[in-house]
């Protein structure tokens, strides 16, 4: 039979990367020189010589010129729409900003916006909590805002700082009771709200802001598109949104229907009303998940909140916090009783879903593990559930592996920073610094998956967190020392925690997370070989190109 050689050449790969140092995160083949792609998927990985045989007359060829390439990074925990919204529509500033500098930003914004428009954004540092919880601070914010309502979020996204105009619109008076699982912080002398909203009280401000905006559909789409662009610029090609509301699902579906969702997205649907003030949650939201499922959007998790955050003494801890201003030792318990958590886990598994749980304190972590164990004893093996755990009692570390619970590691604060300073203010130092036991979890066999928790951190920069996981020191050098340096991990392990592991944890392990035949062609090209540079330079890494399903979605 006569072979049409021209047709054979035309049937070659769509795309070839060659002459590179390609770190595959494939345990069977760590390094390669070249990769071939067809139909958005990887069809071959190997040497330059072997891959060039797949070149056709229409193949697009990318010469890596010796540069390092690797799989697209996977962010297991972020709040993408909130991050895009902050970048496009709000006042954005780093947590390092001082009280006075924040007021300067607020005033500058107030001078440029229309009457009646809110000033929203963030993020302010947890170190400022004491400074903000006073009538004097509210008065200074009132003056800077020039009559506009103000709501600013903190570096945990659990708390808000608002001014008098916002409180007026919210309808908060001396007689307003605290919402369940939240606090409207008040002046001890007069009972007036001082402008600091803790935990669920934050939803009061978020609802008032949303009401002022009217129909936010176009804003949500723009915020989501911008968020994915930003993630792509840092090399992220898959992520899990940690609290996915109905407006977010609508925006994601709208983008994917137009071929504009340039990342894999896994959604986490809130079981209860959240800090965002969402109106649709629980079974009502879960029942609609199939309606919004698309090629790249997978709403496969239920989100639970077990507690708050340590710096406001709202994380559920096994031992009491330091005494508060009134001299009382504060004990905080989980928001949800174990039987209710058991019911939600069982319900999620019945639906073919998993749960993603915020559990910052070691008591909340234990409650989650206990609940999973009860479900496992009753139902047998099940999906990998996620515990967003920062403080873990040593006795509970082996249970992650035993119960198939993913250690959802984020944000990138496994080094000295504003949050660790705030933690030390409310807990004895020996306890406060036992934060993010990464090596202990790794050595126990737990599946570790890293995320950014953006915009808890100002930008969705995985390289910042990656360096911190290796060094346990602050990459910016703004805080001295190392946080529990014994918990540092080697670079190869950390690469898996930022690629293969989160993909597996999110249910995308067969699709992305490594450079292997049959997987999506999600690759990034870097400005340096990370195995050849100093550990203290990892955070300076620049992503030169990002490719998603064989399409270039970012280039410097």
C-alpha positions in Angstrom: 0.0 0.0 0.0 1.3 3.4 -0.9 1.8 5.8 2.0 0.9 9.5 1.6 3.9 11.0 3.4 2.5 14.5 3.2 -0.7 13.4 5.0 1.4 11.7 7.6 3.3 14.9 8.2 0.1 16.9 8.5 -1.2 14.4 11.0 1.7 15.2 13.4 1.6 16.9 16.7 -0.2 20.3 17.0 2.5 21.6 19.3 6.0 20.5 20.4 8.2 21.9 23.2 11.8 20.9 22.7 15.4 21.6 23.9 14.3 22.2 27.4 14.8 21.0 31.0 11.3 19.7 31.6 10.5 18.7 35.2 7.6 16.4 34.7 6.6 15.6 38.4 6.1 12.1 36.9 7.8 9.6 39.3 8.5 7.3 36.4 10.3 10.0 34.4 11.4 13.1 36.4 13.0 14.9 33.5 12.6 15.2 29.8 13.8 17.3 26.9 10.6 17.6 24.8 6.9 17.2 24.9 4.4 16.7 22.1 0.8 17.9 22.2 -2.3 17.1 20.1 -5.9 18.1 20.7 -5.0 19.9 23.9 -3.5 16.7 25.4 0.1 15.5 25.9 0.8 12.6 23.5 4.4 12.0 24.1 7.2 12.9 26.5 10.8 12.2 26.0 14.1 13.2 24.2 14.4 15.8 21.5 15.1 13.1 19.0 12.1 11.0 19.8 9.7 13.9 19.9 10.8 15.5 16.7 9.6 12.4 14.9 6.1 13.6 15.7 6.6 16.9 13.9 4.3 17.6 11.0 4.1 20.4 8.5 1.6 22.3 10.7 3.2 21.7 14.0 3.8 24.8 16.1 7.3 24.4 17.7 8.4 26.1 20.9 12.2 26.1 21.4 12.7 26.2 25.2 16.4 27.0 24.6 17.5 25.2 27.7 14.9 26.8 30.0 13.1 24.9 32.7 9.4 23.9 32.1 7.1 22.0 34.5 3.4 21.3 34.9 1.0 24.2 35.5 0.6 24.8 39.2 -2.5 23.8 41.1 -4.0 26.0 43.9 -6.1 23.9 46.2 -7.6 26.8 48.1 -8.4 30.4 47.0 -11.3 32.9 46.7 -10.8 33.8 43.0 -13.7 36.0 42.4 -13.0 38.0 45.5 -9.4 38.4 44.3 -10.4 39.6 40.9 -12.9 42.0 42.3 -10.3 43.4 44.6 -8.0 44.0 41.7 -10.6 45.6 39.4 -13.1 47.4 41.5 -11.9 47.9 45.1 -9.2 49.6 47.1 -6.4 47.1 47.2 -3.5 47.4 49.6 -1.0 45.0 51.3 -1.3 43.9 54.9 2.0 45.7 55.6 0.2 49.0 55.3 0.0 51.1 58.5 -3.2 52.5 60.0 -2.4 56.0 58.7 -1.6 54.8 55.2 -4.9 52.9 55.0 -6.7 56.1 55.9 -4.8 57.9 53.1 -5.9 55.2 50.6 -9.5 55.6 51.8 -9.4 59.4 51.4 -7.9 59.2 48.0 -10.7 56.8 46.9 -13.4 59.0 48.5 -12.2 62.0 46.5 -12.8 60.2 43.1 -16.1 58.3 43.5 -19.7 59.3 43.1 -21.9 60.2 46.1 -23.5 57.2 47.7 -20.8 54.8 46.4 -19.2 52.4 48.9 -15.5 52.1 49.5 -14.6 48.5 49.9 -11.4 46.4 49.7 -8.5 45.5 51.9 -6.5 43.8 53.3 -5.6 45.1 56.7 -3.2 43.3 59.0 -4.4 41.2 62.0 -1.8 43.1 64.0 -4.1 46.1 63.8 -7.1 44.5 65.5 -6.5 46.2 68.8 -6.0 49.6 67.1 -9.2 49.3 65.1 -11.5 48.2 68.0 -11.9 51.7 69.4 -14.3 54.7 68.8 -11.3 56.8 68.0 -10.3 54.6 65.1 -13.9 54.7 63.7 -13.9 58.5 64.0 -10.6 58.7 62.0 -12.1 56.4 59.3 -15.3 58.6 59.2 -13.2 61.6 58.5 -11.2 60.0 55.8 -14.2 58.6 54.0 -15.8 62.0 53.3 -19.3 60.6 54.0 -19.0 57.4 52.0 -19.8 54.0 53.6 -16.6 52.0 54.1 -16.0 48.2 54.5 -12.4 46.9 54.6 -11.5 43.1 54.9 -8.7 41.7 57.0 -5.9 39.3 56.2 -8.0 36.3 57.2 -11.2 37.4 55.3 -13.0 36.6 58.5 -13.4 40.2 59.9 -14.4 43.6 58.6 -13.7 47.2 59.6 -16.5 49.6 58.8 -17.3 53.2 59.5 -20.3 55.0 60.9 -22.1 55.5 57.5 -21.8 51.7 56.8 -23.2 50.9 60.3 -26.1 53.3 59.6 -26.9 51.6 56.3 -26.6 48.2 58.0 -29.1 49.3 60.6 -26.7 48.6 63.5 -27.6 50.4 66.8 -26.9 49.8 70.4 -29.9 47.5 70.5 -28.8 45.3 67.6 -27.9 41.9 68.9 -24.8 40.0 67.8 -25.5 37.5 65.0 -25.0 33.8 65.8 -21.3 33.0 65.6 -20.3 36.6 65.2 -19.7 39.8 67.2 -20.3 43.5 66.6 -17.5 44.9 68.7 -18.7 47.7 71.0 -17.4 50.4 73.2 -17.4 49.1 76.7 -18.5 52.5 78.1 -21.5 53.3 75.9 -22.3 50.1 74.0 -21.8 51.8 70.6 -20.4 49.7 67.7 -16.8 50.7 67.2 -16.7 49.5 63.5 -15.0 46.1 64.0 -17.1 43.2 62.8 -15.9 39.7 63.8 -16.8 36.5 61.9 -20.5 36.2 61.0 -21.1 39.8 61.8 -19.1 40.5 58.6 -22.0 39.2 56.6 -24.1 42.2 57.7 -21.7 44.6 55.9 -21.3 42.3 52.8 -25.1 42.2 52.3 -25.4 45.9 52.6 -22.6 46.4 50.1 -24.1 43.9 47.6 -27.5 45.6 47.9 -25.9 49.0 47.0 -24.4 47.4 43.8 -27.6 46.1 42.4 -27.2 43.5 39.6 -23.6 42.3 39.8 -23.6 39.7 37.0 -21.3 41.7 34.7 -19.0 42.6 37.6 -18.8 39.0 38.7 -17.9 37.9 35.2 -15.2 40.6 34.9 -13.9 39.7 38.3 -13.7 36.0 37.5 -12.0 36.6 34.2 -9.4 38.9 35.8 -8.8 36.4 38.6 -8.0 33.6 36.1 -5.7 35.9 34.2 -3.8 36.7 37.4 -3.6 33.0 38.3 -2.3 32.2 34.8 0.3 34.9 35.1 1.8 33.0 38.2 1.6 29.7 36.4 -1.6 28.4 37.9 -3.7 26.3 35.5 -6.1 24.6 38.0 -7.6 25.8 41.3 -10.3 25.1 43.9 -12.4 28.0 45.0 -13.0 27.5 48.7 -16.4 29.1 49.0 -18.3 29.1 45.7 -21.6 31.0 45.8 -24.3 31.0 43.1 -23.2 34.2 41.5 -19.7 32.7 41.1 -21.1 29.6 39.5 -23.0 31.7 37.0 -19.9 33.8 36.2 -17.8 30.7 35.7 -20.3 29.0 33.5 -20.7 32.2 31.4 -17.0 32.3 30.8 -16.6 28.7 29.9 -19.5 28.8 27.5 -17.5 31.4 25.6 -14.3 29.4 25.8 -12.8 32.0 28.2 -12.2 29.9 31.3 -8.5 29.2 31.0 -8.1 26.9 34.0 -9.7 23.9 35.7 -11.9 25.1 38.5 -13.4 23.0 41.3 -16.1 24.6 43.4 -16.9 24.3 47.1 -20.6 25.0 47.8 -21.3 26.5 51.2 -23.6 24.4 53.4 -24.6 27.4 55.5 -24.8 31.2 55.2 -21.2 32.5 55.1 -19.2 35.6 55.7 -20.0 36.7 52.1 -23.7 37.1 53.0 -24.8 34.7 50.3 -28.6 34.1 50.0 -28.5 30.6 48.5 -26.7 27.8 50.3 -27.0 24.3 51.6 -29.3 21.8 49.8 -30.8 24.6 47.7 -27.4 25.4 46.2 -26.2 21.8 46.0 -29.3 20.8 44.0 -28.3 23.2 41.3 -24.7 22.0 40.9 -25.4 19.9 37.7 -26.9 23.0 36.1 -23.5 24.8 36.3 -21.2 21.9 35.6 -19.1 22.6 32.5 -16.0 21.2 30.8 -13.8 23.1 33.1 -16.0 23.8 36.2 -16.6 21.0 38.6 -18.7 21.9 41.7 -17.8 18.7 43.5 -17.3 19.8 47.1 -19.5 21.0 50.0 -17.9 23.8 52.2 -18.2 23.7 56.0 -16.9 26.2 58.6 -15.9 24.7 61.9 -14.4 27.8 63.5 -12.9 31.2 63.0 -9.3 32.3 63.2 -6.8 32.4 66.1 -6.0 36.1 66.1 -9.5 37.0 67.2 -9.7 34.0 69.6 -12.4 32.4 67.4 -10.5 29.3 66.3 -11.5 26.3 68.3 -8.5 25.3 70.4 -7.9 22.4 72.8 -6.4 24.8 75.3 -7.5 28.2 76.4 -6.2 31.4 74.8 -4.4 34.0 76.9 -6.7 36.1 79.0 -8.5 38.8 77.1 -8.8 42.5 78.1 -11.3 41.7 80.8 -9.0 39.1 82.4 -10.9 36.1 81.3 -9.2 33.0 79.7 -11.0 32.5 76.4 -12.1 29.0 75.4 -13.5 28.5 71.9 -15.4 25.5 70.7 -16.3 24.3 67.2 -19.3 26.0 65.5 -20.8 22.7 64.4 -21.3 19.7 66.7 -19.8 16.4 65.5 -23.2 14.7 64.8 -24.1 17.5 62.4 -20.7 17.3 60.7 -21.2 13.5 60.3 -24.6 14.1 58.6 -23.0 16.6 56.1 -20.1 14.3 55.3 -22.5 11.3 54.8 -24.8 13.5 52.7 -21.9 14.7 50.5 -20.7 11.1 49.9 -24.2 10.1 49.0 -24.1 12.7 46.3 -20.7 11.7 45.0 -19.2 14.9 46.6 -16.5 15.6 49.2 -16.3 18.2 51.9 -13.8 21.1 52.3 -13.6 22.2 55.9 -12.3 25.4 57.4 -10.8 24.2 60.8 -8.1 26.5 61.9 -7.8 25.4 65.5 -6.6 22.0 66.8 -10.0 21.3 68.5 -11.8 21.9 65.3 -9.4 19.6 63.4 -10.0 16.9 65.9 -13.8 17.2 65.6 -13.5 16.9 61.8 -11.3 13.8 62.0 -13.7 12.3 64.5 -16.6 12.9 62.2 -14.8 11.4 59.2 -13.9 8.4 61.3 -17.5 7.8 62.3 -18.6 8.0 58.6 -15.7 5.6 57.6 -16.7 3.1 60.3 -20.3 3.2 59.0 -19.8 3.6 55.2 -16.3 2.3 54.6 -13.7 4.0 52.4 -14.8 7.2 50.8 -13.5 10.3 48.9 -10.7 12.5 50.1 -12.1 15.2 52.3 -10.1 18.5 52.8 -9.2 19.9 56.2 -7.9 23.5 56.0 -6.0 23.0 59.2 -3.2 25.2 60.5 -2.9 24.0 64.2 -2.9 20.2 64.6 -2.4 18.3 67.8 0.5 15.8 67.4 -1.8 12.9 68.3 -4.0 13.7 65.3 -1.3 13.9 62.6 -1.4 10.2 61.7 -5.1 10.3 61.4 -5.0 12.3 58.1 -3.5 9.3 56.3 -5.6 6.8 58.1 -8.8 8.5 57.2 -7.9 9.8 53.7 -8.2 13.4 54.8 -6.2 15.9 52.7 -4.1 18.5 54.6 -5.2 21.7 52.8 -2.1 23.8 53.5 -2.6 27.5 53.1 -2.3 30.4 53.0 1.4 31.0 52.5 2.1 31.8 56.1 4.4 29.0 57.2 7.0 31.7 58.0 7.0 34.8 60.3 4.4 37.4 59.2 1.6 39.6 60.5 -0.7 36.7 61.2 1.9 34.8 63.2 2.7 37.9 65.2 -1.1 38.3 65.9 -1.3 34.6 67.0 1.5 35.1 69.5 -0.5 38.0 71.0 -3.3 35.6 72.0 -1.5 32.3 72.7 1.6 31.3 74.6 4.6 31.4 72.3 5.3 27.7 72.5 1.8 26.9 71.2 1.5 29.8 68.8 4.6 28.8 66.9 3.6 25.2 66.3 1.9 26.5 63.1 1.6 24.4 59.9 3.3 21.1 60.8 4.1 20.3 57.2 7.0 17.9 57.7 5.2 15.9 60.4 2.2 15.5 58.1 4.4 14.6 55.1 6.3 12.0 57.1 3.0 10.5 58.4 2.0 9.8 54.8 -0.8 12.4 54.6 -1.6 13.9 51.2 -0.5 17.6 51.4 -1.9 20.1 49.0 -0.9 23.8 48.9 -3.0 26.8 48.1 -2.8 30.5 48.3 -6.1 31.5 50.1 -5.9 34.6 47.9 -6.8 37.4 48.7 -5.8 36.5 52.3 -2.4 37.0 50.7 -2.3 40.0 48.5 -1.6 38.2 45.3 -2.1 34.5 44.2 1.7 34.1 44.1 2.6 30.4 44.6 6.3 31.1 44.4 6.2 33.1 47.6 4.6 30.2 49.4 6.8 27.7 47.8 10.0 29.4 49.1 8.4 29.7 52.5 7.7 26.0 52.6 11.3 25.2 51.8 12.9 27.8 54.1 10.2 28.6 56.7 11.5 32.2 56.5 9.7 35.3 55.2 10.7 35.7 51.5 10.3 39.5 51.7 12.5 39.7 54.8 10.0 41.9 56.5 9.9 39.6 59.6 13.0 38.1 61.0 13.7 34.5 61.9 12.2 31.1 60.9 8.9 29.7 62.0 9.3 26.2 63.4 12.2 25.5 60.9 12.1 21.7 61.7 9.0 21.6 59.5 10.8 22.7 56.3 10.5 20.4 53.2 12.8 19.7 50.3 12.1 21.3 46.9 11.1 18.1 45.0 8.5 17.3 47.7 7.2 20.9 47.6 6.7 20.7 43.8 4.4 17.7 44.3 2.5 19.6 47.0 1.9 22.4 44.4 1.1 20.2 41.4 0.3 16.5 41.5 -1.0 16.4 45.1 -3.6 19.2 44.8 -4.8 17.8 41.4 -5.3 14.5 43.1 -7.0 16.1 46.1 -9.4 18.0 43.8 -10.4 14.9 41.7 -8.3 16.1 38.7 -5.4 13.6 39.2 -6.1 11.9 35.9 -6.3 15.2 34.0 -3.6 17.5 35.2 -0.8 18.0 37.8 2.1 16.3 35.9 3.5 16.1 32.4 2.4 12.7 31.3 0.9 11.2 28.2 -2.8 11.5 28.1 -3.0 14.5 30.5 -4.0 18.0 29.6 -1.2 20.1 28.1 -0.9 22.4 31.1 2.7 23.6 31.2 4.7 26.6 32.3 8.1 27.9 31.3 10.3 29.6 33.9 13.0 32.1 33.9 15.3 29.9 36.0 16.1 26.3 36.8 14.7 26.0 40.4 17.0 23.1 41.2 20.0 25.2 40.4 19.1 28.5 42.2 19.4 29.4 45.9 16.5 28.4 48.0 16.2 32.1 49.1 15.6 33.1 45.4 12.7 30.8 44.7 10.1 33.6 45.4 11.7 35.7 42.6 10.7 33.1 40.0 9.0 34.6 36.9 6.7 32.6 34.7 7.6 33.4 31.1 4.8 31.4 29.5 1.7 29.5 30.7 -0.1 27.0 28.5 -3.5 25.6 29.2 -4.8 22.7 27.1 -2.1 23.4 24.6 -3.1 27.1 24.3 -0.8 29.9 25.4 -2.8 31.9 28.0 0.1 34.0 29.4 3.4 35.4 28.2 5.8 37.9 29.6 
